[in-house]
Every structure is written in C-alpha cells, then in structure tokens.
C-alpha cells in the first residue's frame, strides 16, 4: 500500500492539479495537503516538480516569480482577490524540463 504522499505524487504525474483538488481527492484539509505537497516537491527531485503560477482573474497578472505553493490572497497590481490558484504536476523522467545545468 502506497503512502499518502506517494499517492499524491502519482496523481500529479497523471495530470496538473491545484491544492483544493488534492484536498478533495484525498479527503484531507487544504493545510495538510499543502504540507504533503511541499514534501513531494522536495522528494521528486530537481526539475520534475512543476508549478503553473497563480494569476489574477481581473487584470491577468501572473505570479511567475512566486515560490510559495499556496494561493496569494490578492493581486499586487489591481488588488483583486479573484486569483486562479497555482496548479502542480510531477513530470516523468522522460518528459521533464531540462535543468539549468543542461541548457
């Protein structure tokens, strides 16, 4: 039987998922899902964990430089609280993005 973190990592290998969906799918609180996600990000190895950055629904601002995995509370440009959450995926070894050393 796989651990919860391994099941989350497998789900992320299949598709891109946001934090709320992880919480629903595995029937855990979002705060707990965030803790597991942070561990998965460290354990899968460099270059395999991919985060699609959150973005503002109103002005389209993308939080590209954000490293934290949770959703920002509001947009720094327009102050809107309508933020699309970040989505996460674990790339397989075959499809992973090249690391900085490989470029």
C-alpha positions, 0 to 999 in steps of 0.5 A: 500500500502506497503512502499518502504522499506517494499517492499524491505524487502519482496523481500529479504525474497523471495530470496538473492539479491545484491544492483544493483538488488534492484536498478533495481527492484525498479527503484531507484539509487544504493545510495538510495537503499543502504540507504533503505537497511541499514534501513531494516537491522536495522528494521528486527531485530537481526539475520534475516538480512543476508549478503553473503560477497563480494569476489574477482573474481581473487584470491577468497578472501572473505570479511567475516569480512566486515560490510559495505553493499556496494561493496569494490572497490578492493581486499586487497590481489591481488588488483583486482577490479573484486569483486562479490558484497555482496548479502542480504536476510531477513530470516523468523522467522522460518528459521533464524540463531540462535543468539549468545545468543542461541548457 
